[in-house]
């Protein structure tokens, strides 16, 4: 039955000229029908390069918005309209305006995990893998980093020459994992390398053998000569790596490291979106899109080279 649904999805996406993007945190049955799998911004770039007229983002809303920002001519769909991101929604424009007033003279750096509306008010956008490099290259010495204080704290240690102000925000899935859980996992699997996403709290990242974005964690595990790993990010990565590297052992840092918004999208939702019975098309007025694109363009400018 699963294979039948997948085959129907593959047939319909060809018939309807749909490029399917799947974030790494999606379930493996969705990854198998996707045209591209990866981190959010990398997927948006792939979408901009494809000739398909329609794009489906299997992820959460801010990711679909980023696709639309880069590909205004395409029809962009989110298969599960309720799939949001608590971190992206922690700040609203009014609160950011207050923060900008409080920290006048600070350049505003937005993590990619923010809404399009917030991006319109920021100077530059960053991903978890590009943030340190981009902030180092900025002319500004004073930075207001939004919204993830854990990622911001990790970056601040990499760029000590900059004054970086943080706000109390972040990913609730990563932030709820504590040092005690990390030490317990390391005790249970003493030979395993500990790979961690920088959205985890500093007390966890300081214990890691490697800190990186989701795709960086996966690449590290695949290329490493080590045979066992503790994965400090969304637990779907444990499954994906176990399938791709069956000769290696992968352990979740915590059984509770599950992003419920990411897991909202099921294979049937992808099918229903293709059939036109569910999902939502992402729309955006041109003024918002162009304003939001400014900080993304600046990220690309500073990140090149």
C-alpha positions in Angstrom: 0.0 0.0 0.0 2.8 2.4 0.9 4.5 1.7 -2.5 1.2 2.2 -4.3 0.9 5.7 -2.7 4.5 6.6 -3.6 4.0 5.4 -7.2 0.9 7.5 -7.5 2.7 10.6 -6.1 5.6 10.1 -8.6 3.2 9.8 -11.5 1.1 12.9 -10.4 4.1 15.1 -9.9 5.3 14.4 -13.4 1.8 15.0 -14.9 1.3 18.2 -13.0 4.9 19.5 -13.3 5.6 19.6 -9.5 9.0 19.6 -7.9 8.8 18.1 -4.4 11.2 19.4 -1.8 11.6 17.5 1.5 13.4 18.8 4.5 15.7 16.3 6.2 13.3 16.1 9.2 10.5 14.6 7.1 9.8 10.9 7.3 11.8 8.6 5.1 8.8 7.6 2.9 8.5 11.3 1.9 12.2 11.6 1.2 11.9 8.7 -1.2 9.4 10.6 -3.4 11.1 14.0 -3.2 13.2 15.5 -6.0 15.5 17.3 -3.5 16.2 16.6 0.2 18.2 19.0 2.4 18.1 22.0 4.7 15.6 24.8 4.2 17.6 27.4 2.3 19.4 24.9 0.2 16.0 23.5 -0.9 14.7 27.0 -1.7 17.8 27.5 -4.0 17.1 24.1 -5.7 13.5 25.2 -6.3 14.7 28.5 -8.0 16.9 26.4 -10.3 14.2 23.9 -11.4 12.2 24.4 -14.5 9.0 23.1 -12.8 6.1 25.5 -12.6 4.9 24.2 -9.3 6.9 23.5 -6.1 5.7 21.6 -3.0 7.7 22.2 0.2 7.4 19.2 2.6 8.5 21.1 5.7 7.0 24.1 7.6 5.6 27.4 6.6 8.7 29.7 6.8 10.5 27.3 4.4 7.7 27.5 1.9 7.8 31.3 2.2 11.5 31.3 1.5 10.8 29.3 -1.7 8.2 31.9 -2.8 10.7 34.7 -2.0 13.2 33.2 -4.4 10.7 31.9 -7.0 7.9 34.4 -7.3 6.9 33.0 -10.7 6.2 29.5 -9.3 3.2 28.2 -7.5 4.4 27.1 -4.1 2.4 24.7 -2.0 2.6 23.6 1.7 1.0 20.1 1.9 0.0 20.6 5.6 -1.2 24.2 6.2 -0.9 23.8 10.0 2.8 23.0 9.8 4.4 26.1 11.4 7.6 26.7 13.3 7.4 27.9 17.0 10.8 29.6 16.7 9.9 31.5 13.5 6.7 32.7 15.1 8.2 33.8 18.5 8.7 37.4 17.3 6.2 39.7 15.6 6.9 42.9 13.7 5.8 45.1 16.7 8.2 43.4 19.1 11.1 43.5 16.6 10.4 47.2 16.1 10.8 47.7 19.8 14.0 45.7 19.9 15.4 47.7 17.0 14.6 50.9 18.9 16.2 49.6 22.1 19.3 48.5 20.2 19.6 51.5 17.9 22.7 51.2 15.7 22.8 47.4 15.8 22.6 45.5 12.5 19.7 43.0 12.7 20.7 39.4 11.7 17.9 37.0 11.2 18.2 33.2 11.3 16.6 31.7 8.2 14.0 30.3 10.7 11.9 33.5 10.7 8.8 34.6 8.9 8.9 36.5 5.6 7.3 39.4 7.5 10.2 39.6 10.0 12.8 39.3 7.2 11.5 42.6 5.8 12.9 44.3 8.9 16.3 42.7 9.0 19.7 43.6 7.5 21.0 40.1 6.7 19.7 36.5 6.9 21.9 33.5 7.9 21.7 29.8 8.1 23.2 27.7 10.9 26.1 26.7 8.7 26.8 30.2 7.3 26.2 32.5 10.3 29.7 32.8 11.7 31.3 33.4 8.3 28.7 36.1 7.3 28.7 37.9 10.6 32.5 38.1 10.5 32.3 39.7 7.1 29.7 42.3 8.1 30.8 45.9 8.4 28.8 46.3 11.6 30.5 45.6 14.9 27.2 45.5 16.9 24.7 42.7 16.0 21.2 42.0 17.2 20.7 38.3 16.5 17.1 36.9 16.2 15.4 34.7 17.2 17.5 31.8 18.5 19.6 32.6 21.6 21.3 29.2 21.5 22.5 29.4 18.0 23.4 33.1 18.7 25.4 32.1 21.7 27.3 29.5 19.6 28.0 32.1 16.9 29.1 34.7 19.5 31.9 32.3 20.6 33.0 31.9 17.0 33.0 35.7 16.4 34.3 37.2 19.7 35.3 40.4 18.0 31.7 41.4 17.5 29.2 42.6 20.1 26.2 40.3 19.7 23.0 40.9 21.5 20.6 37.9 21.9 16.9 37.6 22.7 15.2 34.9 24.7 14.0 32.7 21.8 14.9 29.5 20.0 13.8 26.0 19.0 11.8 24.4 21.8 12.6 20.9 20.4 16.3 21.4 20.7 16.3 23.7 23.7 14.5 21.2 26.0 17.4 18.8 25.9 19.7 19.3 28.8 23.2 18.6 29.9 22.1 15.6 32.1 20.6 13.9 29.0 23.7 14.5 27.0 26.0 13.1 29.7 23.7 10.1 30.1 23.8 9.4 26.4 27.6 9.7 26.3 27.8 7.3 29.3 25.5 4.7 27.7 27.5 4.9 24.4 31.1 5.8 25.4 32.5 4.9 21.9 30.0 7.0 20.0 30.8 10.4 18.6 28.4 13.1 19.7 27.0 15.2 16.8 25.0 18.2 17.8 22.9 21.0 16.1 23.8 24.5 17.3 20.1 25.1 18.2 20.9 23.0 21.3 21.7 24.8 24.6 25.3 25.8 25.2 25.7 23.2 28.0 25.0 20.5 25.4 27.0 21.9 22.4 30.1 22.2 24.6 30.1 18.4 25.1 29.9 17.7 21.3 32.5 16.2 19.1 31.0 18.0 16.1 28.5 20.9 15.9 26.8 21.7 12.6 23.6 22.0 10.6 21.4 19.0 9.8 23.1 18.3 6.5 26.5 18.9 8.0 25.8 16.4 10.8 24.7 13.8 8.2 27.7 14.4 6.0 30.0 14.1 8.9 28.5 10.8 10.0 28.6 9.4 6.5 32.3 10.3 5.9 33.6 9.5 9.4 35.6 6.3 10.1 33.8 6.0 13.4 31.2 3.3 13.8 28.7 4.8 16.3 27.2 8.2 16.8 24.8 10.1 19.2 22.6 12.4 17.1 21.8 15.7 18.8 19.0 16.9 16.5 15.6 15.8 15.3 15.2 12.1 15.7 14.2 11.5 12.0 17.9 11.9 11.3 18.7 8.8 13.3 16.4 6.8 11.0 17.7 8.4 7.8 21.4 7.7 8.7 20.5 4.2 9.8 19.1 3.5 6.4 21.9 5.2 4.5 24.7 3.7 6.6 23.5 0.3 7.9 27.0 -0.7 8.9 27.0 2.1 11.5 25.1 2.6 14.8 23.1 5.8 15.5 21.5 6.7 18.8 19.1 9.6 19.5 20.3 12.1 22.1 16.8 12.1 23.5 13.6 10.2 22.7 11.8 13.5 23.0 13.8 15.3 20.3 10.8 15.3 17.9 9.6 18.3 16.0 5.8 17.8 16.0 5.3 20.5 13.3 7.7 18.7 11.0 6.0 15.4 11.7 2.6 16.8 10.8 3.1 16.1 7.1 2.4 12.5 6.2 2.8 10.7 2.9 -0.9 10.9 2.3 -0.8 14.7 2.7 1.7 14.9 -0.2 -0.7 12.8 -2.3 -3.7 14.9 -1.3 -1.9 18.1 -2.1 -1.0 16.8 -5.6 -4.7 15.9 -6.0 -5.8 19.3 -5.0 -7.9 18.2 -2.0 -5.6 19.5 0.7 -2.7 21.8 1.3 -2.3 25.5 0.8 -0.7 27.6 -1.9 1.7 30.2 -0.4 1.0 33.7 -1.7 2.9 36.9 -0.9 2.5 40.5 -2.0 5.3 41.8 -4.1 6.3 44.5 -1.6 6.8 42.0 1.2 8.6 39.6 -1.1 11.1 42.2 -2.3 11.7 43.6 1.2 12.3 40.1 2.6 14.6 39.2 -0.3 17.0 42.1 0.6 18.4 40.3 3.7 18.7 37.0 1.7 20.5 38.7 -1.1 22.9 40.2 1.5 23.5 36.7 2.9 24.4 35.5 -0.5 26.7 38.5 -1.2 28.6 38.0 2.1 28.6 34.3 1.9 30.2 34.0 -1.5 33.9 33.6 -1.8 
